[in-house]
Amino acid sequence: MKSSRFAALAAAALVCPGIVLVSGSPAAANPAVGAPGAHNAITDVPGIQVGQVQSDTAPYLTGTSVVYMPQMSVASVDQRGGAPATKETDLLSPLNSNPGVNAIQLGGSSMYGLSATNGIIRWLEDRGEGVRVGAGGVAPIVPAADIFDLGRGGDPKARTSAEWGYLAAQATSDGPVRQGGVGGGTGARGGGLRGGVGTASVHLGDGIYVGAMVIVNPAGSPVDPADCTLYGVKFGIGNEFAGYKAPKKQECNPPSTAAQQPANTTIAVVATNAPLEKAAAQRMSGNAHDGMARAISPIHTLGDGDTVFAVSTGKGEALQINDPADTRQLNAIFNAGASTLARAIAKAVLSSESIGNTTSYCDRYPSACKGMKQLKQWRTQGNAPDVTPETFAQATQALAQTPVPAPAGADNGKPKPKPKAAPASNTTQQESQNGMVLASDNTGGPTLSTGVTTGLLAAGILGVGLLGMHLRGRRRGQASDQLA
């Protein structure tokens, strides 16, 4: 028998767009049933934090967002676009043994940006978070999906890296989430307009929340060509989109679909603090794609990499998809995930601002957004620091290659003299206990120190010289025998 604390979820499934149901006796710290959470963001889900960094300073126009779970959480994924850039998604299958995830990256820079997860992984390792492997070791689990934003205003080679992921992880918090052209959505665009980051949440009752965070970058469009309204606005709750109006007829001239970029992607995380089994999390991620289809048309094209992750931070007896007693509760959670994602997509488009030659929705259709006072709050609340040369250098230092320990018993219990300091160079070097030095060079790989390299070279030269002397001696002996 499942806990009665999910009884309110069945009623939440009846919540209609634009209507907020008032709970008979809501918990003091929670909003009414069917209302958004305090931040109307994915961080309203207990156990979820978000960090974002970006740069729109030339040659950059990209960034990284990370959804972080301080306690490893059950997660799964559903990928439906035809051109994904993803990492570590197979291990999220219910058929595989992975117990959960520590964080999920939603980033820019396409397949190149997947390297930013290395920085998130290192940040987690430094904190001792991840699957335990051996004595004292951890393996942080960080799946990822990235959008295609290469050359969409920035230089195609100005891409995110491990440093960006490390800085995004450092910026994580459970507070408000900044929306628009920030984080992984900095270089996003869709439907001929600037895309970006959006987020939303809903309280299902009894302290159970569903939240969504999305990066909108579709090949399709979030705009209905019939009247230039946003598809996702109709799923708003209460006064969430207060002040929004259909654009004036003279403004309604949507961009031609013929001008759309062929390579795009919309990626998202939906989350709940209801405890779900892994198979239920996968079902939640699949149902959430309905939210994309409600807010973007067309969706899941061969040029998209549309991917949705689902996370459950709840503890206790998990809801199961093959238990009839859980069906109503699960349907309420799944339906809320889809609607919340559709709302987040609309918020992302409304929050984005024009940059360069890419126009925002509100600049193309100013009459639609004129009365929306909440836009400033969506665009400014929440921490999303820019990546600067200074912070990048700090992250590089933090990510410097750790020393390799000396083999056990190598010193036989005898103290060894300290190795001489290596000459100054442009690489960051650290010495291990046995004197081996690993340095991060421009290729990102470890190299031997100058002292070790010189010693090996000298030994090689000496060996070649001795071999030459030996060969000359043999030739002289053979010549003497012939003369005799």
The 8 nearest C-alpha neighbors of each residue, nearest first, counted from 0:
[[1, 2, 324, 3, 325, 316, 322, 318],
 [2, 0, 3, 316, 325, 324, 318, 5],
 [1, 3, 4, 5, 0, 316, 6, 315],
 [2, 4, 5, 6, 1, 7, 0, 205],
 [3, 5, 2, 6, 205, 7, 1, 206],
 [6, 4, 3, 8, 7, 328, 2, 205],
 [5, 7, 3, 8, 4, 9, 328, 10],
 [8, 6, 204, 10, 5, 9, 11, 205],
 [7, 9, 11, 328, 10, 6, 5, 203],
 [8, 10, 11, 12, 328, 7, 327, 331],
 [9, 11, 12, 8, 7, 13, 14, 6],
 [12, 10, 8, 13, 14, 9, 203, 33],
 [11, 13, 331, 10, 9, 14, 8, 334],
 [14, 12, 11, 10, 15, 9, 331, 33],
 [13, 15, 11, 12, 33, 18, 16, 20],
 [16, 14, 18, 13, 17, 19, 234, 236],
 [17, 15, 234, 18, 236, 235, 233, 14],
 [16, 18, 236, 237, 235, 15, 234, 19],
 [19, 17, 15, 16, 237, 236, 20, 14],
 [18, 20, 33, 34, 237, 21, 236, 17],
 [21, 19, 33, 32, 22, 18, 31, 14],
 [22, 20, 31, 32, 19, 23, 33, 25],
 [21, 23, 32, 25, 31, 24, 20, 204],
 [22, 24, 25, 21, 31, 32, 20, 26],
 [23, 25, 22, 26, 21, 27, 31, 205],
 [26, 24, 22, 31, 27, 23, 29, 30],
 [25, 27, 29, 28, 24, 205, 206, 30],
 [26, 28, 29, 25, 30, 24, 31, 206],
 [29, 27, 26, 30, 25, 206, 37, 31],
 [28, 30, 26, 27, 206, 25, 31, 36],
 [31, 29, 34, 36, 32, 202, 25, 28],
 [32, 30, 21, 22, 34, 25, 33, 29],
 [31, 33, 204, 22, 203, 202, 34, 20],
 [32, 34, 19, 202, 20, 203, 201, 11],
 [33, 35, 31, 201, 32, 202, 19, 30],
 [36, 34, 201, 39, 200, 202, 37, 33],
 [35, 37, 39, 38, 43, 201, 200, 202],
 [36, 38, 39, 43, 35, 30, 40, 29],
 [37, 39, 40, 175, 36, 43, 174, 42],
 [40, 38, 199, 36, 200, 35, 37, 43],
 [41, 39, 199, 198, 200, 38, 42, 43],
 [40, 42, 210, 211, 43, 200, 44, 199],
 [41, 43, 173, 44, 47, 40, 48, 174],
 [44, 42, 41, 36, 40, 45, 38, 37],
 [43, 45, 42, 208, 41, 47, 271, 272],
 [46, 44, 47, 43, 272, 42, 312, 208],
 [45, 47, 68, 312, 44, 69, 48, 70],
 [48, 46, 42, 68, 45, 44, 67, 173],
 [47, 49, 173, 172, 67, 42, 171, 66],
 [50, 48, 66, 171, 172, 65, 67, 173],
 [171, 51, 49, 170, 167, 65, 168, 64],
 [50, 52, 64, 182, 167, 383, 63, 65],
 [53, 51, 182, 384, 383, 167, 385, 63],
 [52, 54, 62, 182, 385, 386, 61, 181],
 [53, 55, 385, 56, 386, 60, 59, 61],
 [56, 54, 60, 59, 57, 61, 53, 185],
 [55, 57, 59, 54, 58, 60, 153, 387],
 [58, 56, 59, 55, 153, 60, 154, 54],
 [57, 59, 153, 154, 157, 56, 60, 55],
 [60, 58, 57, 153, 55, 157, 56, 54],
 [59, 61, 55, 153, 186, 54, 185, 152],
 [62, 60, 185, 186, 107, 53, 59, 54],
 [63, 61, 53, 183, 182, 107, 52, 185],
 [62, 64, 183, 106, 182, 52, 51, 107],
 [65, 63, 51, 182, 183, 105, 106, 50],
 [64, 66, 104, 50, 49, 103, 105, 67],
 [65, 67, 49, 103, 102, 48, 104, 50],
 [66, 68, 102, 48, 49, 47, 65, 101],
 [67, 69, 47, 70, 101, 102, 46, 71],
 [70, 68, 67, 71, 46, 101, 47, 48],
 [69, 71, 68, 72, 101, 46, 312, 128],
 [72, 70, 101, 100, 99, 68, 69, 73],
 [73, 71, 99, 312, 100, 311, 70, 74],
 [72, 74, 99, 311, 310, 277, 100, 98],
 [75, 73, 310, 309, 99, 280, 72, 311],
 [74, 76, 91, 281, 309, 280, 308, 92],
 [77, 75, 308, 281, 284, 307, 309, 91],
 [76, 78, 285, 284, 307, 306, 308, 79],
 [77, 79, 306, 305, 80, 307, 76, 304],
 [80, 78, 305, 299, 306, 81, 77, 304],
 [81, 79, 304, 305, 299, 303, 82, 300],
 [80, 82, 301, 303, 304, 302, 300, 83],
 [83, 81, 304, 303, 302, 80, 301, 84],
 [304, 84, 82, 85, 80, 81, 305, 303],
 [83, 85, 110, 145, 144, 109, 304, 82],
 [86, 84, 144, 143, 83, 145, 88, 87],
 [85, 87, 143, 142, 88, 144, 113, 84],
 [88, 86, 142, 89, 90, 143, 85, 141],
 [87, 89, 91, 90, 86, 142, 76, 85],
 [90, 88, 91, 92, 87, 95, 86, 76],
 [89, 91, 92, 88, 95, 97, 87, 96],
 [92, 90, 75, 89, 88, 74, 93, 76],
 [91, 93, 94, 95, 90, 89, 75, 76],
 [94, 92, 278, 95, 277, 91, 96, 75],
 [93, 95, 92, 96, 91, 90, 278, 277],
 [96, 94, 93, 92, 90, 97, 91, 89],
 [95, 97, 98, 94, 90, 93, 92, 91],
 [96, 98, 99, 95, 90, 91, 100, 92],
 [99, 97, 96, 73, 100, 72, 71, 130],
 [100, 98, 73, 72, 71, 74, 97, 101],
 [101, 99, 140, 71, 72, 102, 141, 74],
 [100, 102, 71, 68, 140, 141, 67, 139],
 [101, 103, 67, 141, 66, 100, 68, 65],
 [104, 102, 66, 142, 141, 143, 65, 67],
 [103, 105, 143, 65, 64, 106, 144, 66],
 [106, 104, 64, 144, 145, 183, 65, 143],
 [107, 105, 183, 63, 145, 64, 104, 62],
 [106, 108, 183, 146, 145, 62, 61, 109],
 [107, 109, 112, 158, 111, 148, 149, 147],
 [110, 108, 147, 145, 146, 112, 111, 107],
 [111, 109, 84, 112, 113, 108, 145, 85],
 [112, 110, 113, 109, 108, 114, 158, 159],
 [113, 111, 108, 159, 114, 110, 109, 115],
 [112, 114, 115, 111, 110, 116, 143, 145],
 [113, 115, 112, 116, 160, 117, 161, 111],
 [116, 114, 161, 164, 160, 117, 113, 118],
 [115, 117, 119, 114, 118, 164, 113, 120],
 [118, 116, 120, 161, 115, 119, 114, 121],
 [117, 119, 161, 165, 164, 121, 116, 120],
 [120, 118, 165, 116, 164, 122, 121, 117],
 [119, 121, 117, 123, 118, 122, 139, 116],
 [120, 122, 124, 118, 123, 119, 125, 117],
 [123, 121, 119, 125, 120, 124, 165, 118],
 [122, 124, 126, 120, 128, 121, 125, 119],
 [125, 123, 127, 121, 126, 122, 128, 120],
 [124, 126, 122, 123, 127, 121, 128, 120],
 [127, 125, 123, 124, 128, 122, 121, 129],
 [126, 128, 124, 125, 123, 137, 129, 136],
 [129, 127, 123, 126, 124, 139, 137, 130],
 [130, 128, 139, 138, 137, 131, 140, 101],
 [129, 131, 138, 137, 139, 132, 128, 140],
 [132, 130, 137, 136, 129, 138, 133, 135],
 [133, 131, 136, 137, 130, 138, 134, 135],
 [134, 132, 136, 135, 131, 137, 130, 138],
 [133, 135, 136, 132, 131, 137, 130, 127],
 [134, 136, 133, 137, 132, 131, 127, 138],
 [137, 135, 132, 133, 134, 131, 138, 127],
 [138, 136, 131, 129, 130, 132, 139, 127],
 [137, 139, 129, 130, 140, 131, 132, 136],
 [140, 138, 129, 120, 130, 128, 137, 101],
 [141, 139, 100, 101, 129, 138, 142, 102],
 [142, 140, 102, 103, 101, 100, 139, 143],
 [143, 141, 87, 103, 86, 88, 104, 140],
 [144, 142, 104, 86, 85, 103, 105, 141],
 [143, 145, 85, 105, 84, 104, 106, 86],
 [146, 144, 106, 109, 107, 84, 105, 85],
 [147, 145, 264, 109, 107, 148, 106, 263],
 [146, 148, 109, 263, 149, 108, 262, 264],
 [147, 149, 186, 151, 108, 187, 146, 107],
 [150, 148, 155, 151, 108, 147, 109, 153],
 [149, 151, 155, 153, 154, 152, 148, 156],
 [152, 150, 148, 149, 153, 186, 60, 187],
 [151, 153, 150, 60, 154, 355, 186, 356],
 [152, 154, 60, 59, 58, 150, 151, 155],
 [153, 155, 157, 58, 150, 156, 59, 152],
 [156, 154, 150, 149, 157, 153, 158, 151],
 [155, 157, 154, 158, 149, 150, 153, 58],
 [158, 156, 154, 59, 155, 58, 153, 159],
 [159, 157, 108, 156, 112, 160, 61, 111],
 [158, 160, 112, 163, 108, 115, 62, 61],
 [161, 159, 115, 162, 114, 163, 112, 158],
 [160, 162, 115, 118, 117, 164, 163, 114],
 [163, 161, 165, 394, 160, 164, 118, 395],
 [164, 162, 166, 161, 165, 160, 159, 115],
 [163, 165, 115, 118, 119, 167, 161, 166],
 [164, 166, 118, 119, 162, 168, 163, 167],
 [165, 167, 169, 163, 168, 164, 162, 170],
 [168, 166, 51, 50, 164, 170, 52, 169],
 [169, 167, 165, 170, 166, 171, 50, 119],
 [168, 170, 166, 167, 171, 165, 50, 122],
 [171, 169, 50, 167, 168, 166, 51, 172],
 [50, 172, 170, 49, 168, 48, 169, 167],
 [173, 171, 48, 174, 49, 50, 170, 42],
 [172, 174, 48, 42, 47, 49, 175, 171],
 [175, 173, 172, 42, 176, 381, 38, 48],
 [174, 176, 381, 38, 380, 177, 40, 173],
 [177, 175, 381, 178, 40, 380, 174, 382],
 [176, 178, 381, 380, 378, 379, 377, 175],
 [179, 177, 196, 378, 197, 377, 350, 347],
 [178, 180, 351, 350, 195, 196, 347, 181],
 [179, 181, 185, 195, 351, 184, 196, 178],
 [182, 180, 185, 184, 179, 53, 183, 196],
 [183, 181, 62, 51, 63, 52, 64, 53],
 [182, 184, 106, 63, 62, 107, 64, 185],
 [185, 183, 195, 187, 196, 182, 181, 180],
 [186, 184, 180, 181, 61, 182, 187, 183],
 [185, 187, 61, 60, 148, 184, 151, 188],
 [188, 186, 194, 184, 216, 195, 185, 148],
 [189, 187, 194, 193, 216, 192, 191, 186],
 [190, 188, 217, 216, 191, 192, 194, 220],
 [189, 191, 220, 192, 219, 221, 259, 218],
 [190, 192, 189, 254, 259, 188, 193, 258],
 [193, 191, 359, 189, 358, 190, 188, 360],
 [192, 194, 188, 359, 357, 358, 187, 189],
 [195, 193, 188, 187, 215, 348, 216, 189],
 [194, 196, 184, 180, 179, 215, 347, 187],
 [197, 195, 214, 347, 179, 178, 184, 213],
 [198, 196, 347, 343, 178, 346, 213, 344],
 [197, 199, 212, 343, 40, 211, 41, 213],
 [200, 198, 40, 39, 343, 211, 210, 339],
 [201, 199, 210, 39, 40, 35, 209, 36],
 [200, 202, 35, 34, 209, 36, 208, 33],
 [201, 203, 208, 33, 32, 204, 34, 35],
 [204, 202, 32, 207, 11, 8, 33, 208],
 [203, 205, 32, 7, 206, 202, 207, 8],
 [204, 206, 207, 4, 7, 26, 203, 25],
 [205, 207, 204, 29, 208, 202, 203, 26],
 [208, 206, 203, 204, 205, 272, 202, 273],
 [209, 207, 202, 44, 271, 203, 201, 272],
 [208, 210, 271, 201, 270, 200, 336, 44],
 [211, 209, 200, 41, 270, 269, 199, 40],
 [210, 212, 269, 41, 340, 198, 199, 268],
 [211, 213, 198, 268, 267, 197, 41, 343],
 [212, 214, 267, 197, 196, 266, 215, 198],
 [213, 215, 196, 195, 184, 266, 265, 267],
 [216, 214, 265, 194, 195, 217, 213, 344],
 [215, 217, 188, 189, 187, 265, 264, 194],
 [218, 216, 189, 264, 219, 263, 265, 215],
 [217, 219, 263, 189, 303, 261, 259, 260],
 [220, 218, 297, 296, 217, 190, 298, 295],
 [219, 221, 190, 222, 295, 296, 189, 217],
 [220, 222, 295, 294, 229, 230, 296, 190],
 [223, 221, 229, 220, 227, 228, 224, 230],
 [222, 224, 227, 225, 228, 229, 230, 226],
 [225, 223, 227, 226, 222, 253, 228, 251],
 [224, 226, 223, 227, 228, 251, 222, 253],
 [225, 227, 228, 224, 223, 251, 245, 246],
 [228, 226, 223, 224, 222, 251, 225, 246],
 [229, 227, 245, 223, 226, 222, 230, 246],
 [230, 228, 222, 231, 232, 221, 223, 345],
 [229, 231, 294, 232, 221, 222, 223, 228],
 [230, 232, 294, 345, 341, 342, 229, 233],
 [231, 233, 234, 235, 229, 230, 345, 342],
 [232, 234, 231, 235, 230, 16, 17, 229],
 [235, 233, 16, 232, 231, 342, 338, 236],
 [236, 234, 232, 17, 233, 239, 342, 16],
 [235, 237, 17, 239, 16, 18, 238, 234],
 [238, 236, 17, 239, 18, 19, 235, 34],
 [237, 239, 241, 240, 236, 235, 17, 242],
 [240, 238, 236, 237, 241, 235, 17, 35],
 [241, 239, 238, 243, 242, 235, 232, 371],
 [242, 240, 238, 243, 239, 371, 370, 373],
 [243, 241, 370, 371, 240, 244, 368, 369],
 [242, 244, 367, 368, 241, 240, 371, 370],
 [245, 243, 367, 246, 242, 368, 366, 228],
 [244, 246, 367, 228, 247, 226, 227, 243],
 [247, 245, 367, 366, 364, 244, 250, 248],
 [246, 248, 250, 249, 366, 251, 245, 367],
 [249, 247, 251, 250, 246, 226, 252, 245],
 [248, 250, 247, 251, 252, 246, 364, 366],
 [251, 249, 248, 247, 252, 364, 246, 363],
 [252, 250, 248, 227, 249, 253, 246, 226],
 [251, 253, 250, 254, 227, 249, 224, 248],
 [252, 254, 251, 224, 255, 227, 222, 191],
 [255, 253, 191, 256, 252, 190, 258, 192],
 [254, 256, 257, 258, 253, 259, 191, 190],
 [255, 257, 258, 259, 254, 190, 191, 219],
 [258, 256, 255, 259, 254, 260, 261, 191],
 [257, 259, 256, 255, 260, 191, 254, 190],
 [260, 258, 256, 257, 191, 261, 218, 190],
 [259, 261, 262, 218, 258, 263, 189, 191],
 [262, 260, 302, 259, 218, 263, 303, 301],
 [263, 261, 302, 260, 303, 147, 218, 264],
 [262, 264, 303, 217, 147, 218, 216, 302],
 [265, 263, 303, 304, 217, 146, 305, 216],
 [264, 266, 305, 215, 216, 217, 214, 304],
 [267, 265, 306, 214, 305, 213, 307, 264],
 [268, 266, 213, 307, 212, 308, 214, 306],
 [267, 269, 308, 212, 307, 211, 309, 270],
 [270, 268, 211, 309, 210, 336, 308, 310],
 [269, 271, 310, 210, 309, 209, 311, 211],
 [270, 272, 209, 311, 273, 208, 44, 210],
 [271, 273, 313, 312, 311, 44, 207, 208],
 [272, 274, 313, 271, 207, 275, 311, 312],
 [275, 273, 313, 317, 314, 311, 272, 318],
 [276, 274, 317, 318, 279, 311, 280, 273],
 [275, 277, 279, 317, 278, 319, 318, 280],
 [276, 278, 280, 279, 93, 73, 74, 275],
 [279, 277, 281, 280, 93, 276, 282, 320],
 [280, 278, 282, 276, 281, 277, 320, 275],
 [281, 279, 283, 277, 278, 282, 75, 309],
 [280, 282, 75, 278, 284, 279, 283, 76],
 [281, 283, 279, 285, 280, 284, 286, 278],
 [284, 282, 280, 333, 286, 281, 285, 287],
 [285, 283, 309, 287, 281, 282, 77, 307],
 [284, 286, 282, 77, 287, 283, 288, 281],
 [287, 285, 283, 288, 284, 289, 333, 282],
 [288, 286, 337, 289, 284, 290, 285, 336],
 [287, 289, 291, 290, 286, 285, 292, 337],
 [290, 288, 292, 287, 291, 337, 286, 293],
 [291, 289, 337, 341, 293, 288, 340, 287],
 [290, 292, 288, 294, 289, 293, 295, 341],
 [291, 293, 289, 290, 295, 294, 298, 288],
 [294, 292, 290, 291, 295, 289, 341, 231],
 [293, 295, 231, 230, 291, 341, 292, 221],
 [296, 294, 221, 220, 292, 291, 298, 297],
 [297, 295, 219, 298, 220, 221, 292, 294],
 [296, 298, 219, 295, 220, 299, 300, 218],
 [297, 299, 296, 300, 219, 292, 295, 291],
 [300, 298, 80, 79, 303, 305, 301, 81],
 [301, 299, 303, 302, 298, 80, 81, 297],
 [300, 302, 81, 303, 82, 80, 299, 304],
 [301, 303, 262, 300, 261, 82, 81, 263],
 [304, 302, 264, 263, 80, 300, 82, 81],
 [83, 303, 305, 80, 82, 264, 81, 306],
 [304, 306, 80, 265, 264, 266, 79, 303],
 [305, 307, 78, 266, 77, 304, 79, 267],
 [308, 306, 267, 77, 284, 268, 76, 266],
 [307, 309, 76, 268, 284, 75, 267, 269],
 [310, 308, 269, 284, 75, 74, 270, 280],
 [311, 309, 74, 270, 73, 269, 312, 271],
 [310, 312, 271, 73, 272, 313, 270, 274],
 [311, 313, 272, 72, 46, 310, 271, 274],
 [314, 312, 274, 272, 273, 311, 315, 275],
 [313, 315, 274, 312, 316, 317, 273, 272],
 [314, 316, 317, 274, 313, 273, 275, 2],
 [317, 315, 318, 274, 314, 1, 2, 275],
 [318, 316, 275, 274, 276, 315, 319, 314],
 [317, 319, 275, 325, 276, 274, 316, 320],
 [320, 318, 322, 321, 276, 279, 317, 325],
 [319, 321, 322, 279, 326, 318, 325, 278],
 [322, 320, 319, 323, 325, 326, 324, 318],
 [321, 323, 324, 319, 325, 320, 326, 318],
 [324, 322, 326, 325, 321, 320, 327, 319],
 [323, 325, 322, 326, 327, 1, 0, 328],
 [326, 324, 323, 328, 322, 327, 318, 329],
 [325, 327, 329, 323, 328, 324, 330, 320],
 [328, 326, 330, 329, 9, 325, 331, 324],
 [327, 329, 331, 8, 9, 325, 330, 326],
 [328, 330, 332, 326, 331, 327, 333, 325],
 [329, 331, 333, 327, 332, 328, 334, 326],
 [330, 332, 12, 328, 334, 329, 333, 8],
 [333, 331, 329, 335, 330, 334, 336, 328],
 [332, 334, 330, 336, 283, 335, 331, 329],
 [335, 333, 337, 331, 336, 332, 330, 338],
 [334, 336, 332, 338, 333, 337, 339, 331],
 [337, 335, 333, 339, 334, 287, 338, 340],
 [336, 338, 287, 290, 340, 334, 335, 339],
 [339, 337, 341, 335, 340, 290, 336, 342],
 [340, 338, 342, 336, 341, 337, 335, 199],
 [339, 341, 343, 337, 290, 211, 342, 338],
 [342, 340, 290, 338, 231, 344, 294, 339],
 [343, 341, 339, 345, 340, 344, 231, 235],
 [342, 344, 198, 197, 340, 346, 199, 341],
 [345, 343, 347, 341, 342, 346, 197, 340],
 [346, 344, 231, 342, 348, 347, 343, 232],
 [347, 345, 343, 349, 197, 344, 348, 350],
 [346, 348, 197, 196, 344, 350, 179, 195],
 [347, 349, 345, 194, 351, 346, 350, 195],
 [348, 350, 346, 347, 351, 345, 360, 361],
 [351, 349, 179, 347, 348, 378, 346, 178],
 [352, 350, 179, 180, 348, 349, 359, 195],
 [351, 353, 359, 354, 350, 180, 179, 193],
 [354, 352, 358, 359, 357, 193, 355, 351],
 [353, 355, 357, 356, 352, 358, 359, 193],
 [354, 356, 357, 353, 152, 358, 153, 151],
 [355, 357, 354, 358, 353, 152, 151, 193],
 [358, 356, 354, 355, 353, 193, 192, 359],
 [359, 357, 353, 192, 193, 356, 362, 354],
 [358, 360, 353, 193, 352, 362, 192, 361],
 [359, 361, 363, 362, 364, 192, 349, 348],
 [360, 362, 365, 364, 359, 363, 368, 349],
 [363, 361, 365, 359, 360, 364, 358, 353],
 [362, 364, 360, 361, 365, 359, 358, 250],
 [363, 365, 361, 362, 366, 367, 246, 250],
 [366, 364, 361, 362, 367, 368, 369, 363],
 [365, 367, 369, 246, 368, 364, 247, 244],
 [368, 366, 244, 246, 365, 245, 243, 364],
 [369, 367, 371, 365, 243, 366, 370, 361],
 [368, 370, 366, 371, 367, 365, 242, 243],
 [369, 371, 242, 368, 372, 243, 367, 241],
 [372, 370, 242, 368, 373, 369, 374, 243],
 [371, 373, 374, 370, 375, 242, 376, 369],
 [372, 374, 376, 371, 375, 377, 241, 240],
 [373, 375, 377, 376, 372, 371, 350, 378],
 [376, 374, 378, 377, 373, 379, 372, 350],
 [375, 377, 373, 379, 374, 378, 380, 372],
 [378, 376, 374, 375, 178, 379, 380, 177],
 [379, 377, 375, 178, 376, 177, 350, 179],
 [378, 380, 376, 377, 177, 375, 381, 178],
 [381, 379, 177, 376, 175, 377, 378, 176],
 [380, 382, 175, 176, 177, 379, 383, 174],
 [381, 383, 384, 177, 380, 176, 170, 51],
 [382, 384, 51, 52, 381, 385, 177, 182],
 [385, 383, 52, 382, 386, 53, 51, 170],
 [384, 386, 53, 54, 52, 387, 383, 55],
 [385, 387, 54, 53, 390, 52, 391, 384],
 [386, 388, 390, 389, 391, 385, 54, 392],
 [389, 387, 391, 390, 392, 386, 393, 385],
 [388, 390, 392, 387, 391, 393, 386, 394],
 [391, 389, 393, 387, 392, 388, 386, 394],
 [390, 392, 388, 394, 393, 389, 387, 162],
 [393, 391, 395, 389, 390, 394, 388, 396],
 [394, 392, 390, 396, 395, 391, 397, 389],
 [393, 395, 397, 391, 162, 396, 392, 398],
 [396, 394, 392, 398, 393, 397, 162, 391],
 [395, 397, 393, 399, 394, 398, 392, 427],
 [398, 396, 394, 395, 399, 393, 165, 392],
 [397, 399, 395, 396, 394, 400, 121, 118],
 [400, 398, 396, 397, 395, 401, 427, 439],
 [401, 399, 398, 439, 402, 438, 437, 429],
 [400, 402, 399, 403, 429, 437, 398, 431],
 [403, 401, 431, 429, 430, 404, 400, 437],
 [402, 404, 431, 401, 405, 435, 437, 432],
 [405, 403, 431, 432, 402, 406, 433, 407],
 [404, 406, 433, 432, 407, 403, 431, 409],
 [407, 405, 409, 408, 404, 433, 410, 403],
 [406, 408, 409, 405, 410, 404, 411, 412],
 [409, 407, 411, 410, 406, 412, 405, 413],
 [408, 410, 406, 407, 411, 405, 433, 412],
 [409, 411, 412, 413, 408, 414, 415, 407],
 [412, 410, 408, 413, 409, 414, 407, 415],
 [411, 413, 410, 414, 408, 409, 415, 407],
 [414, 412, 410, 411, 415, 409, 408, 416],
 [413, 415, 412, 416, 410, 411, 417, 432],
 [416, 414, 413, 417, 410, 433, 418, 432],
 [417, 415, 418, 414, 419, 434, 433, 413],
 [416, 418, 415, 419, 434, 432, 420, 433],
 [419, 417, 434, 416, 420, 430, 433, 421],
 [418, 420, 421, 417, 450, 434, 416, 422],
 [419, 421, 418, 422, 423, 417, 430, 450],
 [420, 422, 419, 423, 449, 450, 448, 428],
 [421, 423, 424, 420, 449, 450, 419, 448],
 [424, 422, 421, 425, 426, 420, 427, 428],
 [423, 425, 426, 422, 427, 421, 428, 449],
 [424, 426, 427, 423, 440, 428, 441, 439],
 [427, 425, 424, 440, 439, 438, 428, 441],
 [426, 428, 438, 439, 399, 425, 429, 396],
 [429, 427, 438, 437, 426, 436, 430, 439],
 [428, 430, 436, 402, 437, 431, 401, 427],
 [431, 429, 436, 434, 402, 435, 432, 428],
 [432, 430, 402, 434, 433, 435, 403, 404],
 [431, 433, 405, 434, 404, 430, 435, 403],
 [432, 434, 405, 431, 435, 404, 430, 409],
 [433, 435, 431, 432, 430, 418, 436, 417],
 [436, 434, 431, 433, 430, 437, 448, 447],
 [437, 435, 430, 448, 429, 447, 434, 431],
 [438, 436, 445, 446, 447, 428, 429, 402],
 [437, 439, 428, 445, 446, 427, 440, 426],
 [440, 438, 445, 443, 444, 426, 427, 400],
 [439, 441, 442, 443, 426, 438, 444, 445],
 [440, 442, 443, 439, 444, 426, 425, 445],
 [443, 441, 440, 444, 439, 445, 446, 438],
 [442, 444, 439, 440, 441, 445, 438, 446],
 [445, 443, 442, 439, 440, 446, 438, 441],
 [444, 446, 438, 439, 437, 440, 443, 447],
 [447, 445, 438, 437, 444, 448, 439, 440],
 [448, 446, 437, 436, 452, 451, 449, 438],
 [447, 449, 436, 451, 450, 452, 446, 437],
 [448, 450, 452, 451, 453, 447, 421, 422],
 [451, 449, 453, 452, 448, 454, 421, 447],
 [450, 452, 454, 448, 453, 449, 455, 447],
 [451, 453, 449, 455, 454, 450, 448, 456],
 [454, 452, 456, 450, 451, 455, 449, 457],
 [455, 453, 451, 457, 456, 452, 458, 450],
 [454, 456, 458, 452, 453, 457, 459, 451],
 [457, 455, 459, 453, 454, 458, 452, 460],
 [458, 456, 460, 454, 459, 455, 453, 461],
 [459, 457, 455, 461, 456, 460, 462, 454],
 [458, 460, 456, 462, 457, 461, 455, 463],
 [459, 461, 457, 463, 462, 458, 456, 464],
 [462, 460, 464, 458, 459, 463, 457, 465],
 [463, 461, 459, 465, 464, 460, 458, 466],
 [462, 464, 466, 460, 461, 465, 467, 459],
 [465, 463, 461, 467, 462, 466, 460, 468],
 [466, 464, 468, 462, 467, 463, 469, 461],
 [465, 467, 469, 463, 464, 468, 462, 470],
 [466, 468, 464, 470, 465, 469, 463, 471],
 [469, 467, 465, 471, 466, 470, 472, 464],
 [468, 470, 466, 472, 467, 471, 465, 473],
 [469, 471, 467, 473, 472, 468, 466, 474],
 [470, 472, 474, 468, 473, 469, 467, 475],
 [473, 471, 469, 475, 470, 474, 468, 476],
 [472, 474, 476, 470, 471, 475, 477, 469],
 [473, 475, 477, 471, 476, 472, 478, 470],
 [476, 474, 478, 472, 477, 473, 479, 471],
 [477, 475, 473, 479, 478, 474, 472, 480],
 [476, 478, 474, 480, 475, 479, 473, 481],
 [477, 479, 475, 481, 476, 480, 474, 482],
 [480, 478, 476, 482, 481, 477, 483, 475],
 [481, 479, 483, 477, 478, 482, 476, 475],
 [480, 482, 478, 483, 479, 477, 476, 475],
 [483, 481, 479, 480, 478, 477, 476, 475],
 [482, 480, 481, 479, 478, 477, 476, 475]]
